[in-house]
Amino acid sequence: MTGHRRPSSPDRGAGSTAGRPERATPGDLVVLVSDTGPAPMNIGAVLVLDDAEGLDLPTLAAVLGPRVTRVPRLRQRLVQAPPLCGRPVWQDDPAFTLAAHLEHADVSDADPSHAGTEESGGRDALLGLAADAFCRHLPRDRPLWSLLLVTGLSGRQAALVIVLHHVVADGIGGLAVLAALADAPATGSLTDTRAAGGAADTPAREAFPRPPATRRELAADALRGRLTTARGLWPALRRALGGLRELGVGAGRPVFAGRTSLNRPTGARRRLTAVTLERGRLVDAAHRRECTVNDLLLAAASGAMASTLRRRGDDLRTLIVSVPVAAAPGAGGPDETRTGAGNRTGVRPIAIPMDPDPRARLRAVAAWSRQWQAAERAQSAAPLSLAFRGLGRLGLLGPLLAHQRLVHTFLSNVRGPVEPLTLAGLRVAEVLPVSVSPGNVGVAFDALSYADQLVVTVVADPDLLPEQEQLTEELRAELLGQLA
């Protein structure tokens, strides 16, 4: 379902004329050039709603219509700037319609391969539909997001599958988008929301669409940016060196990821499974063991991976996990976006010994965590951006990602809302985080704390990991073992 697209004027750029154009950040550029595989670089979440039997698309549209104005990225396209006019810029989409981004599916109509069992209450079907939504390439000629309403779940539940292209936001930015779409604390029932038509939620509106910056304005802004970069060359070099250290370069001989049967070029499909635990119990266990919840997650995920690889006959001594590291608030500098969207995340690889003793793995992880605690965060975006963009221009980045030997898996952990959210007057009972990446990482882990829960979603290529249920159960057992 798409709206009519009006062509942009060839001599107009993008961005707001009220101040500087909104540029893609170095982290955004890393995402753009990395999006080379059959599976897109999408992130988002699955929100399970209680008492939602009557929820439909018109009600949802009435609620969300006023709220998308709170997040400019949801009504903007990313447009390539003309030559000599700098990085890509965000431009209001004059043809934006909310309906073009909303879809509905009922689990009774789901693909038979996702149908699951009656006992699952439609859970398998929901996760199958969600996996399909996250693996779909979003059209580049409109804002890069979609929302799927899934009805027909047991217990009068429904679900929202919210998909964002990673260039729109990182994990922290994705939570900001979710918060902007959720109800205010005093929102009433679904009936009240229908009656009000969402009108009470309407914020003060700016003119839309904002006129795009002209080519001359973009060129002038790009020149100012180059002059600013030249004046700040030494701090930039210092941050670049810090970024290389964050990536593990210069900290001794580089450690390459050993070859495994799970590190092969991935395809266009993913499967989702999840483990849910009480967040408070994990926090208490971390305190007892003098480590962090993230340390517990890393030790448990590496244990589950080790068991899977041993069964497959892979002889791996060290598992290398890539961990995203969010920048400190306010550290984004002049290019930091005003909306909370965008990417300001670096990465750090951690080498975890495949010791069968979970306590030994946890000690190794906790020691690494303490080593990096005092380091300046998320400095690796700049060197990654330069390297990836250069490789992208040469056409080498896709093959490199499909055969890289730097990491075995990814684990992200985002701290979500402590208090339960509501949306359209309905309680959000559960939030499952999801991220999809190209390359040769066959299984990855996404964790999110929400209210009294912590959910770890296992995202895997089913052709590389047909035994995903077994790995998920081993992850559960590892985490429960950490609570003992």
N, C-alpha and C positions, 0 to 999 in steps of 0.2 A: 504494500500500500504506500504509494509515494505521491508527493505533491508535484505540481509543475515547477520545473527548475528554470529560473530566469538567468541567462548568461551574464557573467560579470563583465564590466567594461574593461577592455584590454589595458587601458592606461590608469586603472584604479588598483590600488593595493588592498590592504585589509587592516583592520584594527580600528581603534576609536580615535576620532579627531579631538576628543576631550582628553588631552594628555598624550603620552607616548603610546605608539602602537603596542599591542599585546603580542609579544614574540614567543615562539616556541623556545623553551629552555634547553640547555645542553642535555639534560636528562630526557626531555621530549625527543630530541634528535636521535639519541641512542635507541629509543623505542621505535622510531620511524624506520631507521635503517635496519633494525633487527627483525622487523616484521617481514620475513622473506619466505617462510615455509607454508606448507598446505594448511596448517592451523594458525589462525590469527592470534595476535597478542591482545587478548581480551581479559579483563578482570571484572569482578563484580561480586554479587551475593545472591543467595536464595533466601528469601524471607518467608517463613511459615506463619500464617495468620490464624488466630483462633476465632471461632464463632463467625465464620466468613461465608456461610452457605449462600447468602444472597448477593455477594459481591459480583459486580459485572463491570464491563468496560466503560459504559457511560458514567457510572458512579465514580470509577477510578479516574476517568478523565476530568470530571468535575472537581475532584480533589486536587489532582496534580497540576491542572492547568495554571492556576495562579502561582504554584510553588516552583515551577521550573524557571520562573523569572529570577529566583534567588540565586541560581547558579548559571551565570552567563554562558559557560561552556556548553550547556545543554541546548542552546539555540545558536551555536557558532560552528562554522566550518574552519578547518585549518587550510590556509591558502598559501601556495608557493609565492614568494615575493619575486618581482621582476629582477633581472640581472643588476648587480651592484646595489641592491636594496635590502640586503641583509637576510636574516633567517626568516622562515615561514611565519606567518602572522594569523591570528584568530580574527575572524570577521563574522559579524552577525549574518545569519542566513535569512534573507528576506522572504524566502518561500517556506519557512519553518511552519509545520503543523504538528501538533501533538499526536494526532491520529496516525501519522506516518511512523511513529516509534512504538505504538502499542499493538500487542497481539494477544490472542486468547486461545487457550487449549484446555480441553477437558481430558482427564486421565482415562476416561472410558473410551476416548477416541485415539489413545496413544498407540504408537507403533508396537506391534506385538512383541518385538524384541525387548521393549522397555516395560512390558505390562507387569512383570513380577507376579506375586501371589496375592490372593485375597487378604491373607494375614498381614501383608506389608502395608495395607491401607493406602495403596497407591504411591508409597514412598519410592519404590523402584522406578515406577513410571515418571514420577516427578523428577528424580535425578537423571533419568534418561533424557527427558525433554530439556532439562537444564543443560546437560552436556551438549546436546545438539545446538542449543541457542548460543552457548559460549564458543562453539567451534565454527560458527557462521561468520563469514567476513562481512563487516558492516559497510554499507555504501559510503564511499569517500566524498560524494557530492552533497552530503547533508551532515548534520551533527552526528557524532560517532557514539551513539548509544541506542539501546532498545530495552523494552520492558515487556515481559511475557506474564500474563495472568494465567495461573493454572488452577482450575476448579475441579471438583469431584473427588477431593481427598476425603478420607474417613474422618470421623470426629468433627464434622462440619468445618473442616479447615480448608483454606485455600493458600496459594503461595504466589509470590512475585519473584520472577527471575530478572534481576537488573544487570544488564551487560553494558560495560563501558570499554571502549578501546583504551588500551593502556596509556596512549598519548594524552587522553583527557585527564587522567588522574593516576597517582600511585595509590598504595593501600590507604595511607592517611587521608589523601584527597578523596578517595572513594567513600570513606566514612563521613567526610564533610558533606558530600553529595547526599548520602543517606539521611543525615541529620536535617538537611534542608528540605527533603521531601516528606519527612515524618511530621506527625501532628505536634502541635504545641501541647504542653502537659495537661491543659484543661479541656482538650477536645472531647466531645460527647460521643454518642453511639453512632453506629452506621446509619440509623434512621435520621438522626439529627444532621449528619453530614449530607445525606441526600436532600433533606429539606432546605438546608442552607445553600446547597450547590457549591460549597467551598468558598462562598463570597466573603465570609468572615476572615478567611485566611489570606485574602489578597493583600500583598505588600504595596507600598508606594511604587508605581511603575515608572521606569525611565522610558524615554522615546525608543521605540524599536521599529525597524532596525536602525542602529546608529550608522551614520554615513561612513563608508570606509575611507581610510587615509589615501591621499593621492600618491602617485608615484614619486613626486617631488618630496612630499613629506616623509615617505618611507626612506628615500635616499638620504635625506638630511638626518633622519634618526639613525640610520645605519652608520653614517659618518661619525655622529656623536658617539655611538657605541664603540667604534674603532678607536677613537681618540681616548675614550675612557679606558679601554683595554690597554692601550699603549702606556697610559699614565700608571695603571695598576699592574704593570708587567711583572714586577718582582713578587708582589703578593700572589699573583696568579701562578707563577712558577713554583712558589712555595706550596700552594694548594695542590698543584699538579704532582709535586713530589710526595706530598701527603697522600694523594690519591693512589699513587703507585704503591706506597707502603700499605695502604688499605687493601689493595689487591694482592698483597703478598710479594710484590716485586722488590728486590733489594733486601729482603729479609733472609738471605742465604740462598742456597741452591733451590730453584723452583721445583715444586712437587707436582708432577703430572698425575692425572687421574688414571689409574689402571683400567685396562679394558674390561668391560663387563657385557653380559647379554642384555642388560637394560639400557645400555648407552649406544643406541643405534638410531639412524634417522627416523624421526617420528612421522606419523601420517596425519590425516585430517580429522581423525576421531579421538575422543577422550571418553573415559568412564569416570564417574564420581562415586566414591564411597566416603563414609564419615564416621568419626568417633566423637562422642559427646561425653564430657566429664564435668563434675562439679568444680567450678573455678576455685572456690574457697579451699577445697582439699588440696589442689595443686599448689596454691599459694602457701598453705601451711607446710606442705612437704618441702617446698623450696626453702622456706625459712629454717626448717629442721636441718636440712642438708647444706645450709649456708651457700646457696646458689640462687639462680633465678628460674622463673618458670620457663623462660626460653631455653635455659640449659637442660631442664628436664625434657623438653620437647625434642631437642637435638639428640640427646642420649637415647630417647625412646625410638625416634625415627631411624637412627643409625642401627639400633638393635634389630628392628623389623627388617630393614634393608639387608643386614648381615645374614639373618635367617633365610631370607628369600634367595640371596645370592649363593649361599652354601648349598641349598637344595638344588640349585641349578648347576652346581659344579664349578662356580666361579671362585677362583682363589684370589681374594682381595684382602690385603693387609690393612689398608687405610681407605676410608670413605671420605671424599671431599664434598662438603656441603656448601653451597652458596647461600649466604644470609644477607637479605637487604638491610641497609642501615639508613634510617631516616635522618635528615639534617635537623639540627637544633632549630627551634622556632626563631624566626627573624634572621636566619643566617643566609637567606637567599640572595641578598644584595639587590641591586637595582632592577634585575630581571625577574625578581620574584613576582609571581602573578598575584593579583589583588583578590582573586576569587577562591583561593584555597585549592584550586585544581592544579594540574600540571605534575611534573615529576621532579622531585628533589631528593632522590634516593640513590645512595651508593651501594656497593656490594662488598662483602668480605668473605673470602673462602676460608673454611675451617677444616682441617684434616683431623678426622676422628679415628683412632685405632679400632679395628674390628675385634676388640677383646670380647670374648663371650661373657665376661663378668660385667654386668651393667654398672656396678659401682666404679670400676676402673674407667669405663667410658665417660661416666658423669664427671669423675675427677679431671679427666683430660679436657672435657668441654668447659668446666668451670674455670680451669686455669687459663684457657684461651679467653674466656669472657672477662676475667679480671685484667688480663693484659691489655685489652682494648677499651676498658671502661673509661679511661681518662683521655683517650685519643679524640681529636676533632672528627666529627662524623660526616659521612656522605661526601667525602672529597673525591671519590673515584669517578663521579659523573663526568668531570671535565676530560681526564685522559681517556676514558672509555669513549666519550663522544668523538674525540679527535681520531682515535684508532678505528672505531667502527665506521665513521663517515668516510675515512680514506679507503678502507677496505670495500665499502659499499660502492664507491665511485669506480673501483677497479673490478667490480662484479665478483669479489672473492668472499664477501661476508656470508652469504648463504651456504656455500660449501664448507666454510670454516665452522659455522655453527652446527652444521649437520655432522661434523666429524671432530669437534673440539675435544680436547683432553685436559680441560682445566677443572671441571666439576662433574660429579656424578648425579647430584640431585639439588633441588632448591627447597628451602624451608623458610616461609615467611610467617611472622607472628605479629598481629596487630591488636592493640588494646582497644576494645570497643566500649560502648556505653555501659555504665554501671547500673543504671536504672532501665527497666523495660521500656521500649518504645511502643507507640501506637501509630497506625496509619489508617486513614479513613475510619477512625474510631475503633479500630480493631487491634487487639494486642498482638504484637510481634512475639511469637512464642519461641522462635529459633532463628538464628542467622548462620548460614553456611557460606564461608568465603570460598571463592573460586578464582584461579588465575590460570591462563593457558599460555604457553610459550612455544616457539618453534625450536628446532635444533635436534639434539640427540639425547635429551633427558627424558627417559621413558616414564618416570614416576616422580612426582613432586608433592609437597605437603604445604597446605595453607591453613594457618591457625588463626582463630579470632575469639577473643573473650567478649561475652555479651551477657549482661545481667549476672546471673549466678552460674553461667555455663562457660565452658571452653570447648569449642568445636574444632577438630582437625579434619580437614577435607583432603582425601587422597585423590589426586588427579593423575590419571595414567592413560597411556595408549593401550587399548585392549589387545592390540595385535602383538605388543611387546610384553604385556603383563596379563595373560589370561587368568592367572591365579590371584587377582587383586583382592578378592574377599579374604583369602588366607593372609595376605600381607596386612590387610586392615585389622584382622583379628589379632595378629601378632603385635601390631602397634598398640591396640587396646591393652593387651596383656602387659606389654612393656610399661605403659603409662600407669596401669593399676599397680604394677610392681614397684614403681617409684613412690606410690602413695603409702606403701606398707611401712 
